[in-house]
Amino acid sequence: MDGSRKRARNAVNDEVAGAPAAAKAPKSPKSTDAASATKIAELQAELETLKQIHMVAVDELKAKVDALQAENESRRRENKGLNSALQWACATERIPRQYWLERGHSEEYADAMEKLLDSFKQIIATLRVGAVISEDIIELNFLLQEEDENYIRADHDESLAPYWREFAAALKHWSEYHANDKYLHIGIRHIEMPKVVLDMLRPSFEEARIKGVLFDKSRGDIAEFVKKVLQANCFITEVCFGDIKFAEEDVETICGTIKSRNAGGRFIESLTLFDCFEDGIDTQTLKMILASITTGSAKDVQLCLNDNGMSSREAGVVAEFLTSNLSLARLHLNLEDNQFNDADAAVLANALSGNTYLRNIWVEDNSIKEGGRLAFLRAIFDVSSLSSCAASNHTCRVRGLERDISVINSYESASRNKWSKIFAMLALSSGDSFINTDLLRGVPAQLIPVILNMCNGGFAGKNQKLVTDLYLELTNTTRCQQHDVWDNLGKMKSLNCMHNLMMSWVVPSIFV
C-alpha cells in the first residue's frame, strides 16, 4: 500500500512539474496552418523543378532518338544508293568491241571507247564511296587523235545512256552524302552531247556541289544547258569552253546569263572561250564578253580568250577595255595563240599606263617580236627618269614573251614593285657609289628620310639579276662589277652603301 501511495504521489508531482511547460507555449491553429502551407509550397516548387528537369531530359532523349533515326534513314538511303550502283555495275553488260566495229568505227575507236566506259565506271564508283579530294577534277575524256593530232569526237549511242544516267545519279549522291565543304570540277572532253544526254545531266548539275564546268569539243546545245545550270547552281564560279564553235546567239545566251549572275552578286570568277569561233571573234561579240565579266563588283576575274583569231581590230577593243575605270580589283587576261603583232602589242602596252587592276596578261604564241616586247617592257619599267619610273604600271606581269620580262612586277604589292624599280635605277645608274644622287635633284629634302628608309627595305630580291639585265638593256649599258655587287647585296644594306645618300641630304638650316 505504501508503494501505491508513493507511485500516486510521484505522478502528481510529475503533473505539477510539467504544467508550467505546457502552459508556457501553447501553439495556435493559425501558426500551424502557416507552417504547413509553407512546407506544401516548398514541396510543390521542388516537384515542379523535378518535372522541368524530367521534361528537359525527355526532350533531349527524343532529340537523340530523332537524330539517330535520321542518321539511320540517311545511311539506309546511302546503302540503297550503293546497292543500286553495285547492281547497275554488275548487271550492265560490257559493250563488246565488235559493237563499235559493226557501226563502222575503227579498231582505234573501239579501243578508245572501252577506255571511256572503264573511266565511267571508275568515276561512278569514286563518287559513290566518297573517295574524292577537295576540288578534285572529274573528267570524262574520249582520247583518240587523227593523223594531224586533232582529237576525234565520240559519237552518241543509245547504249551509253545507262552510263550517263548513273553518272548523274552518282554526282548527286556524292553531293548529298560525301561533299561536306568540298567541290568538284567536272570536265567532259571530245564527246557528243545531244539533248537526251544533257537532259539526264541537268538536274544533277543544277544541284551538285560543282565549282567549275568544262566542255571541250563537245557538240550539242551546250549554251542553253549552261544557262539553266548557272541560273540554278550558285556554287559554280568557273566556266570553260574549248573548241566549241558557238553561233552569235549562243554567246549572247552565255554572256547574258553571266552578266545576270554578276549583277546579282553571284559572280563568275573565271570564263574561258578557247577556239570557240569559226571565223574568229568579231568586235561586237568581244565587247559583249568583256562587258559580261565586269558587270557588278567582282574582285578577282580571269578571262581566257586563247586561239580566237584576234588581231589589230580586237587589240583596240581590248585596249579600250583596259583603260576603262572598272570596279575590278584584279583581272587576269589570257590572249595566247592569237594574231597580235608588234603594233598591237604597243596598243595594249599603252593601255597599261593608267590601269591598276590588270595583274597578268599572257601573250605567248602571237606574232609579237622585239618591238612589241620593248613596248610592254617600257610600259612597266620606264627608266627615262625617276618620275617616269614611278608612273609606270606596277601591277601587271607580262607573260609568255620569247625573251621573258615577267620578273617585273613579280611582287604582290604594287608599292614594293615600284620601289624595287626605283632603287634599281638609283643603284645601277651610279658611277662609283651605291646611289646615283644626281637622280634625286629636285626631290624635297623632307622625302630623303623616306627614301633612306625604303633603301634598306630589302628590294634586291632573288630575281634582282634579271631586273638588272632588263635595266641594262633599256639603258644600253654593259654589265660591270658594280652591277654584280648590287645583285648580291641581299635584303640589308651596309652603312657605307647609303653614305652618299645621307651626305646628299640637305638639312634645312633650322635643324643645324
C-alpha positions, 0 to 999 in steps of 0.5 A: 500500500505504501508503494501505491501511495508513493507511485500516486504521489510521484505522478502528481508531482510529475503533473505539477512539474510539467504544467508550467511547460505546457502552459508556457507555449501553447501553439495556435491553429493559425501558426500551424496552418502557416507552417504547413502551407509553407512546407506544401509550397516548398514541396510543390516548387521542388516537384515542379523543378523535378518535372522541368528537369524530367521534361528537359531530359525527355526532350533531349532523349527524343532529340537523340532518338530523332537524330539517330533515326535520321542518321539511320534513314540517311545511311539506309538511303546511302546503302540503297544508293550503293546497292543500286550502283553495285547492281547497275555495275554488275548487271550492265553488260560490257559493250563488246568491241565488235559493237563499235566495229559493226557501226563502222568505227575503227579498231582505234575507236573501239579501243578508245571507247572501252577506255571511256566506259572503264573511266565511267565506271571508275568515276561512278564508283569514286563518287559513290564511296566518297573517295574524292579530294577537295576540288578534285577534277572529274573528267570524262575524256574520249582520247583518240587523235587523227593523223594531224593530232586533232582529237576525234569526237565520240559519237552518241549511242543509245547504249551509253545512256545507262552510263550517263544516267548513273553518272548523274545519279552518282554526282548527286549522291556524292553531293548529298552524302560525301561533299561536306565543304568540298567541290568538284570540277567536272570536265567532259572532253571530245564527246557528243552531247545531244539533248537526251544526254544533257537532259539526264545531266541537268538536274544533277548539275543544277544541284551538285556541289560543282565549282567549275564546268568544262566542255571541250569539243563537245557538240550539242546545245551546250549554251542553253544547258549552261544557262539553266545550270548557272541560273540554278547552281550558285556554287559554280564560279568557273566556266570553260569552253574549248573548241566549241564553235558557238553561233552569235546567239549562243554567246549572247545566251552565255554572256547574258546569263553571266552578266545576270549572275554578276549583277546579282552578286553571284559572280563568275570568277573565271570564263574561258572561250578557247577556239570557240569561233569559226571565223574568229571573234568579231568586235561586237561579240568581244565587247559583249564578253568583256562587258559580261565579266565586269558587270557588278563588283567582282574582285578577282576575274580571269578571262581566257580568250586563247586561239580566237583569231584576234588581231589589230581590230580586237587589240583596240577593243581590248585596249579600250577595255583596259583603260576603262575605270572598272570596279575590278580589283584584279583581272587576269587576261589570257590572249595566247595563240592569237594574231597580235603583232608588234603594233598591237602589242604597243596598243595594249602596252599603252593601255597599261599606263593608267590601269591598276587592276590588270595583274597578268596578261599572257601573250605567248604564241602571237606574232609579237617580236622585239618591238612589241616586247620593248613596248610592254617592257617600257610600259612597266619599267620606264627608266627615262627618269625617276618620275617616269619610273614611278608612273609606270604600271606596277601591277601587271606581269607580262607573260609568255614573251620569247625573251621573258620580262615577267620578273617585273612586277613579280611582287604582290604589292604594287608599292614594293614593285615600284620601289624595287624599280626605283632603287634599281635605277638609283643603284645601277645608274651610279658611277662609283657609289651605291646611289646615283644622287644626281637622280634625286635633284629636285626631290624635297629634302623632307622625302630623303628620310623616306627614301633612306628608309625604303633603301634598306627595305630589302628590294634586291630580291632573288630575281634582282639579276634579271631586273638588272639585265632588263635595266641594262638593256633599256639603258644600253649599258654593259654589265660591270662589277658594280652591277654584280655587287648590287645583285648580291647585296641581299635584303640589308644594306651596309652603312657605307652603301647609303653614305652618299645618300645621307651626305646628299641630304640637305638639312634645312638650316633650322635643324643645324 
